[in-house]
Amino acid sequence: MKLAAICDRDTAVGLRIAGIHELLIPEDNPVNTLDLILERDDIGVVFITEKIAKDISKYLKDFRMQHDTPIIVEIPDKKGRLDDHVDFISHLIKKAVGIDIEKK
């Protein structure tokens, strides 16, 4: 399975250095960009910046309710974490394990 990312240009540079080669930078509609990745069956994990994820949050929520793969992981961009952002992966861990995983 391959890794992919939907992000801004600056974040893409860092992810390219980290070894992720499937990088998409949405020009107009992030949903269309995400659909391009979701149509593929060789992508296992999709990294998406929090800002883009916030813009398409309803679409992501609906997708996560209906599909197990690919796993969509929201990451901060170069400006850092959004103040009001809820990390979906941490939320799932808290729900499954019963404790909150948080770095201070």
C-alpha positions in Angstrom: 0.0 0.0 0.0 1.1 3.5 -0.8 1.0 6.7 1.1 -0.5 9.9 -0.4 -1.1 13.4 0.7 -3.3 16.3 0.0 -1.7 19.5 1.1 -0.4 22.9 0.3 2.9 23.4 -1.7 5.1 24.1 1.4 3.9 21.0 3.2 4.3 19.0 0.0 8.0 19.8 0.0 8.5 18.4 3.5 6.4 15.3 2.7 8.4 14.7 -0.5 11.6 14.8 1.6 10.0 12.3 4.0 9.5 9.9 1.1 5.8 10.4 0.1 5.6 10.6 -3.6 1.9 10.7 -4.2 1.3 14.4 -3.5 -1.7 16.4 -4.6 -2.2 20.1 -4.2 -5.9 21.1 -4.7 -6.3 24.0 -7.0 -10.0 24.7 -6.6 -12.1 21.9 -5.0 -10.4 19.7 -2.4 -13.3 17.1 -2.7 -12.4 16.5 -6.3 -8.7 16.1 -5.4 -9.6 13.6 -2.6 -11.9 11.7 -5.0 -8.9 11.1 -7.3 -7.1 9.4 -4.5 -10.1 7.5 -3.2 -10.7 5.9 -6.6 -7.4 4.2 -6.4 -7.0 0.8 -4.7 -3.3 1.0 -4.1 -3.5 3.9 -1.5 -3.6 2.8 2.1 -3.0 6.1 4.0 -3.9 9.6 3.0 -2.4 12.5 4.9 -4.4 15.7 4.6 -3.7 19.1 6.2 -6.0 20.2 8.9 -7.0 23.4 7.0 -8.1 21.3 3.9 -9.8 18.8 6.2 -11.7 21.6 7.9 -12.9 22.8 4.5 -14.3 19.4 3.6 -15.2 18.1 7.1 -18.7 16.8 6.2 -17.4 14.9 3.2 -14.6 13.3 5.3 -17.0 12.4 8.1 -19.4 10.7 5.6 -16.5 8.9 4.0 -15.1 7.6 7.3 -18.5 6.3 8.3 -18.8 4.2 5.1 -15.2 3.1 4.4 -12.4 1.6 6.4 -9.6 2.3 3.8 -7.7 4.3 3.0 -7.0 5.7 6.5 -7.2 9.5 6.4 -4.8 11.2 8.8 -5.1 14.9 9.4 -1.7 16.7 9.9 -0.8 20.3 10.7 0.6 22.5 7.9 3.6 24.8 8.3 1.7 27.2 10.5 1.0 24.5 13.1 -2.2 23.0 14.6 -5.5 24.8 14.2 -6.8 25.9 17.7 -10.3 24.4 17.3 -9.2 21.3 15.4 -10.3 17.9 16.7 -7.8 15.1 15.9 -9.9 12.2 14.5 -7.2 9.6 15.3 -6.9 10.7 18.9 -10.7 10.8 19.2 -10.8 7.1 18.0 -8.1 6.1 20.5 -10.0 7.8 23.3 -13.2 6.1 22.3 -11.6 2.7 22.1 -9.3 2.8 25.1 -11.1 5.2 27.3 -8.2 7.6 27.9 -7.2 10.8 26.2 -3.8 10.8 24.3 -2.5 14.3 24.3 0.9 15.9 24.0 1.4 19.1 26.1 
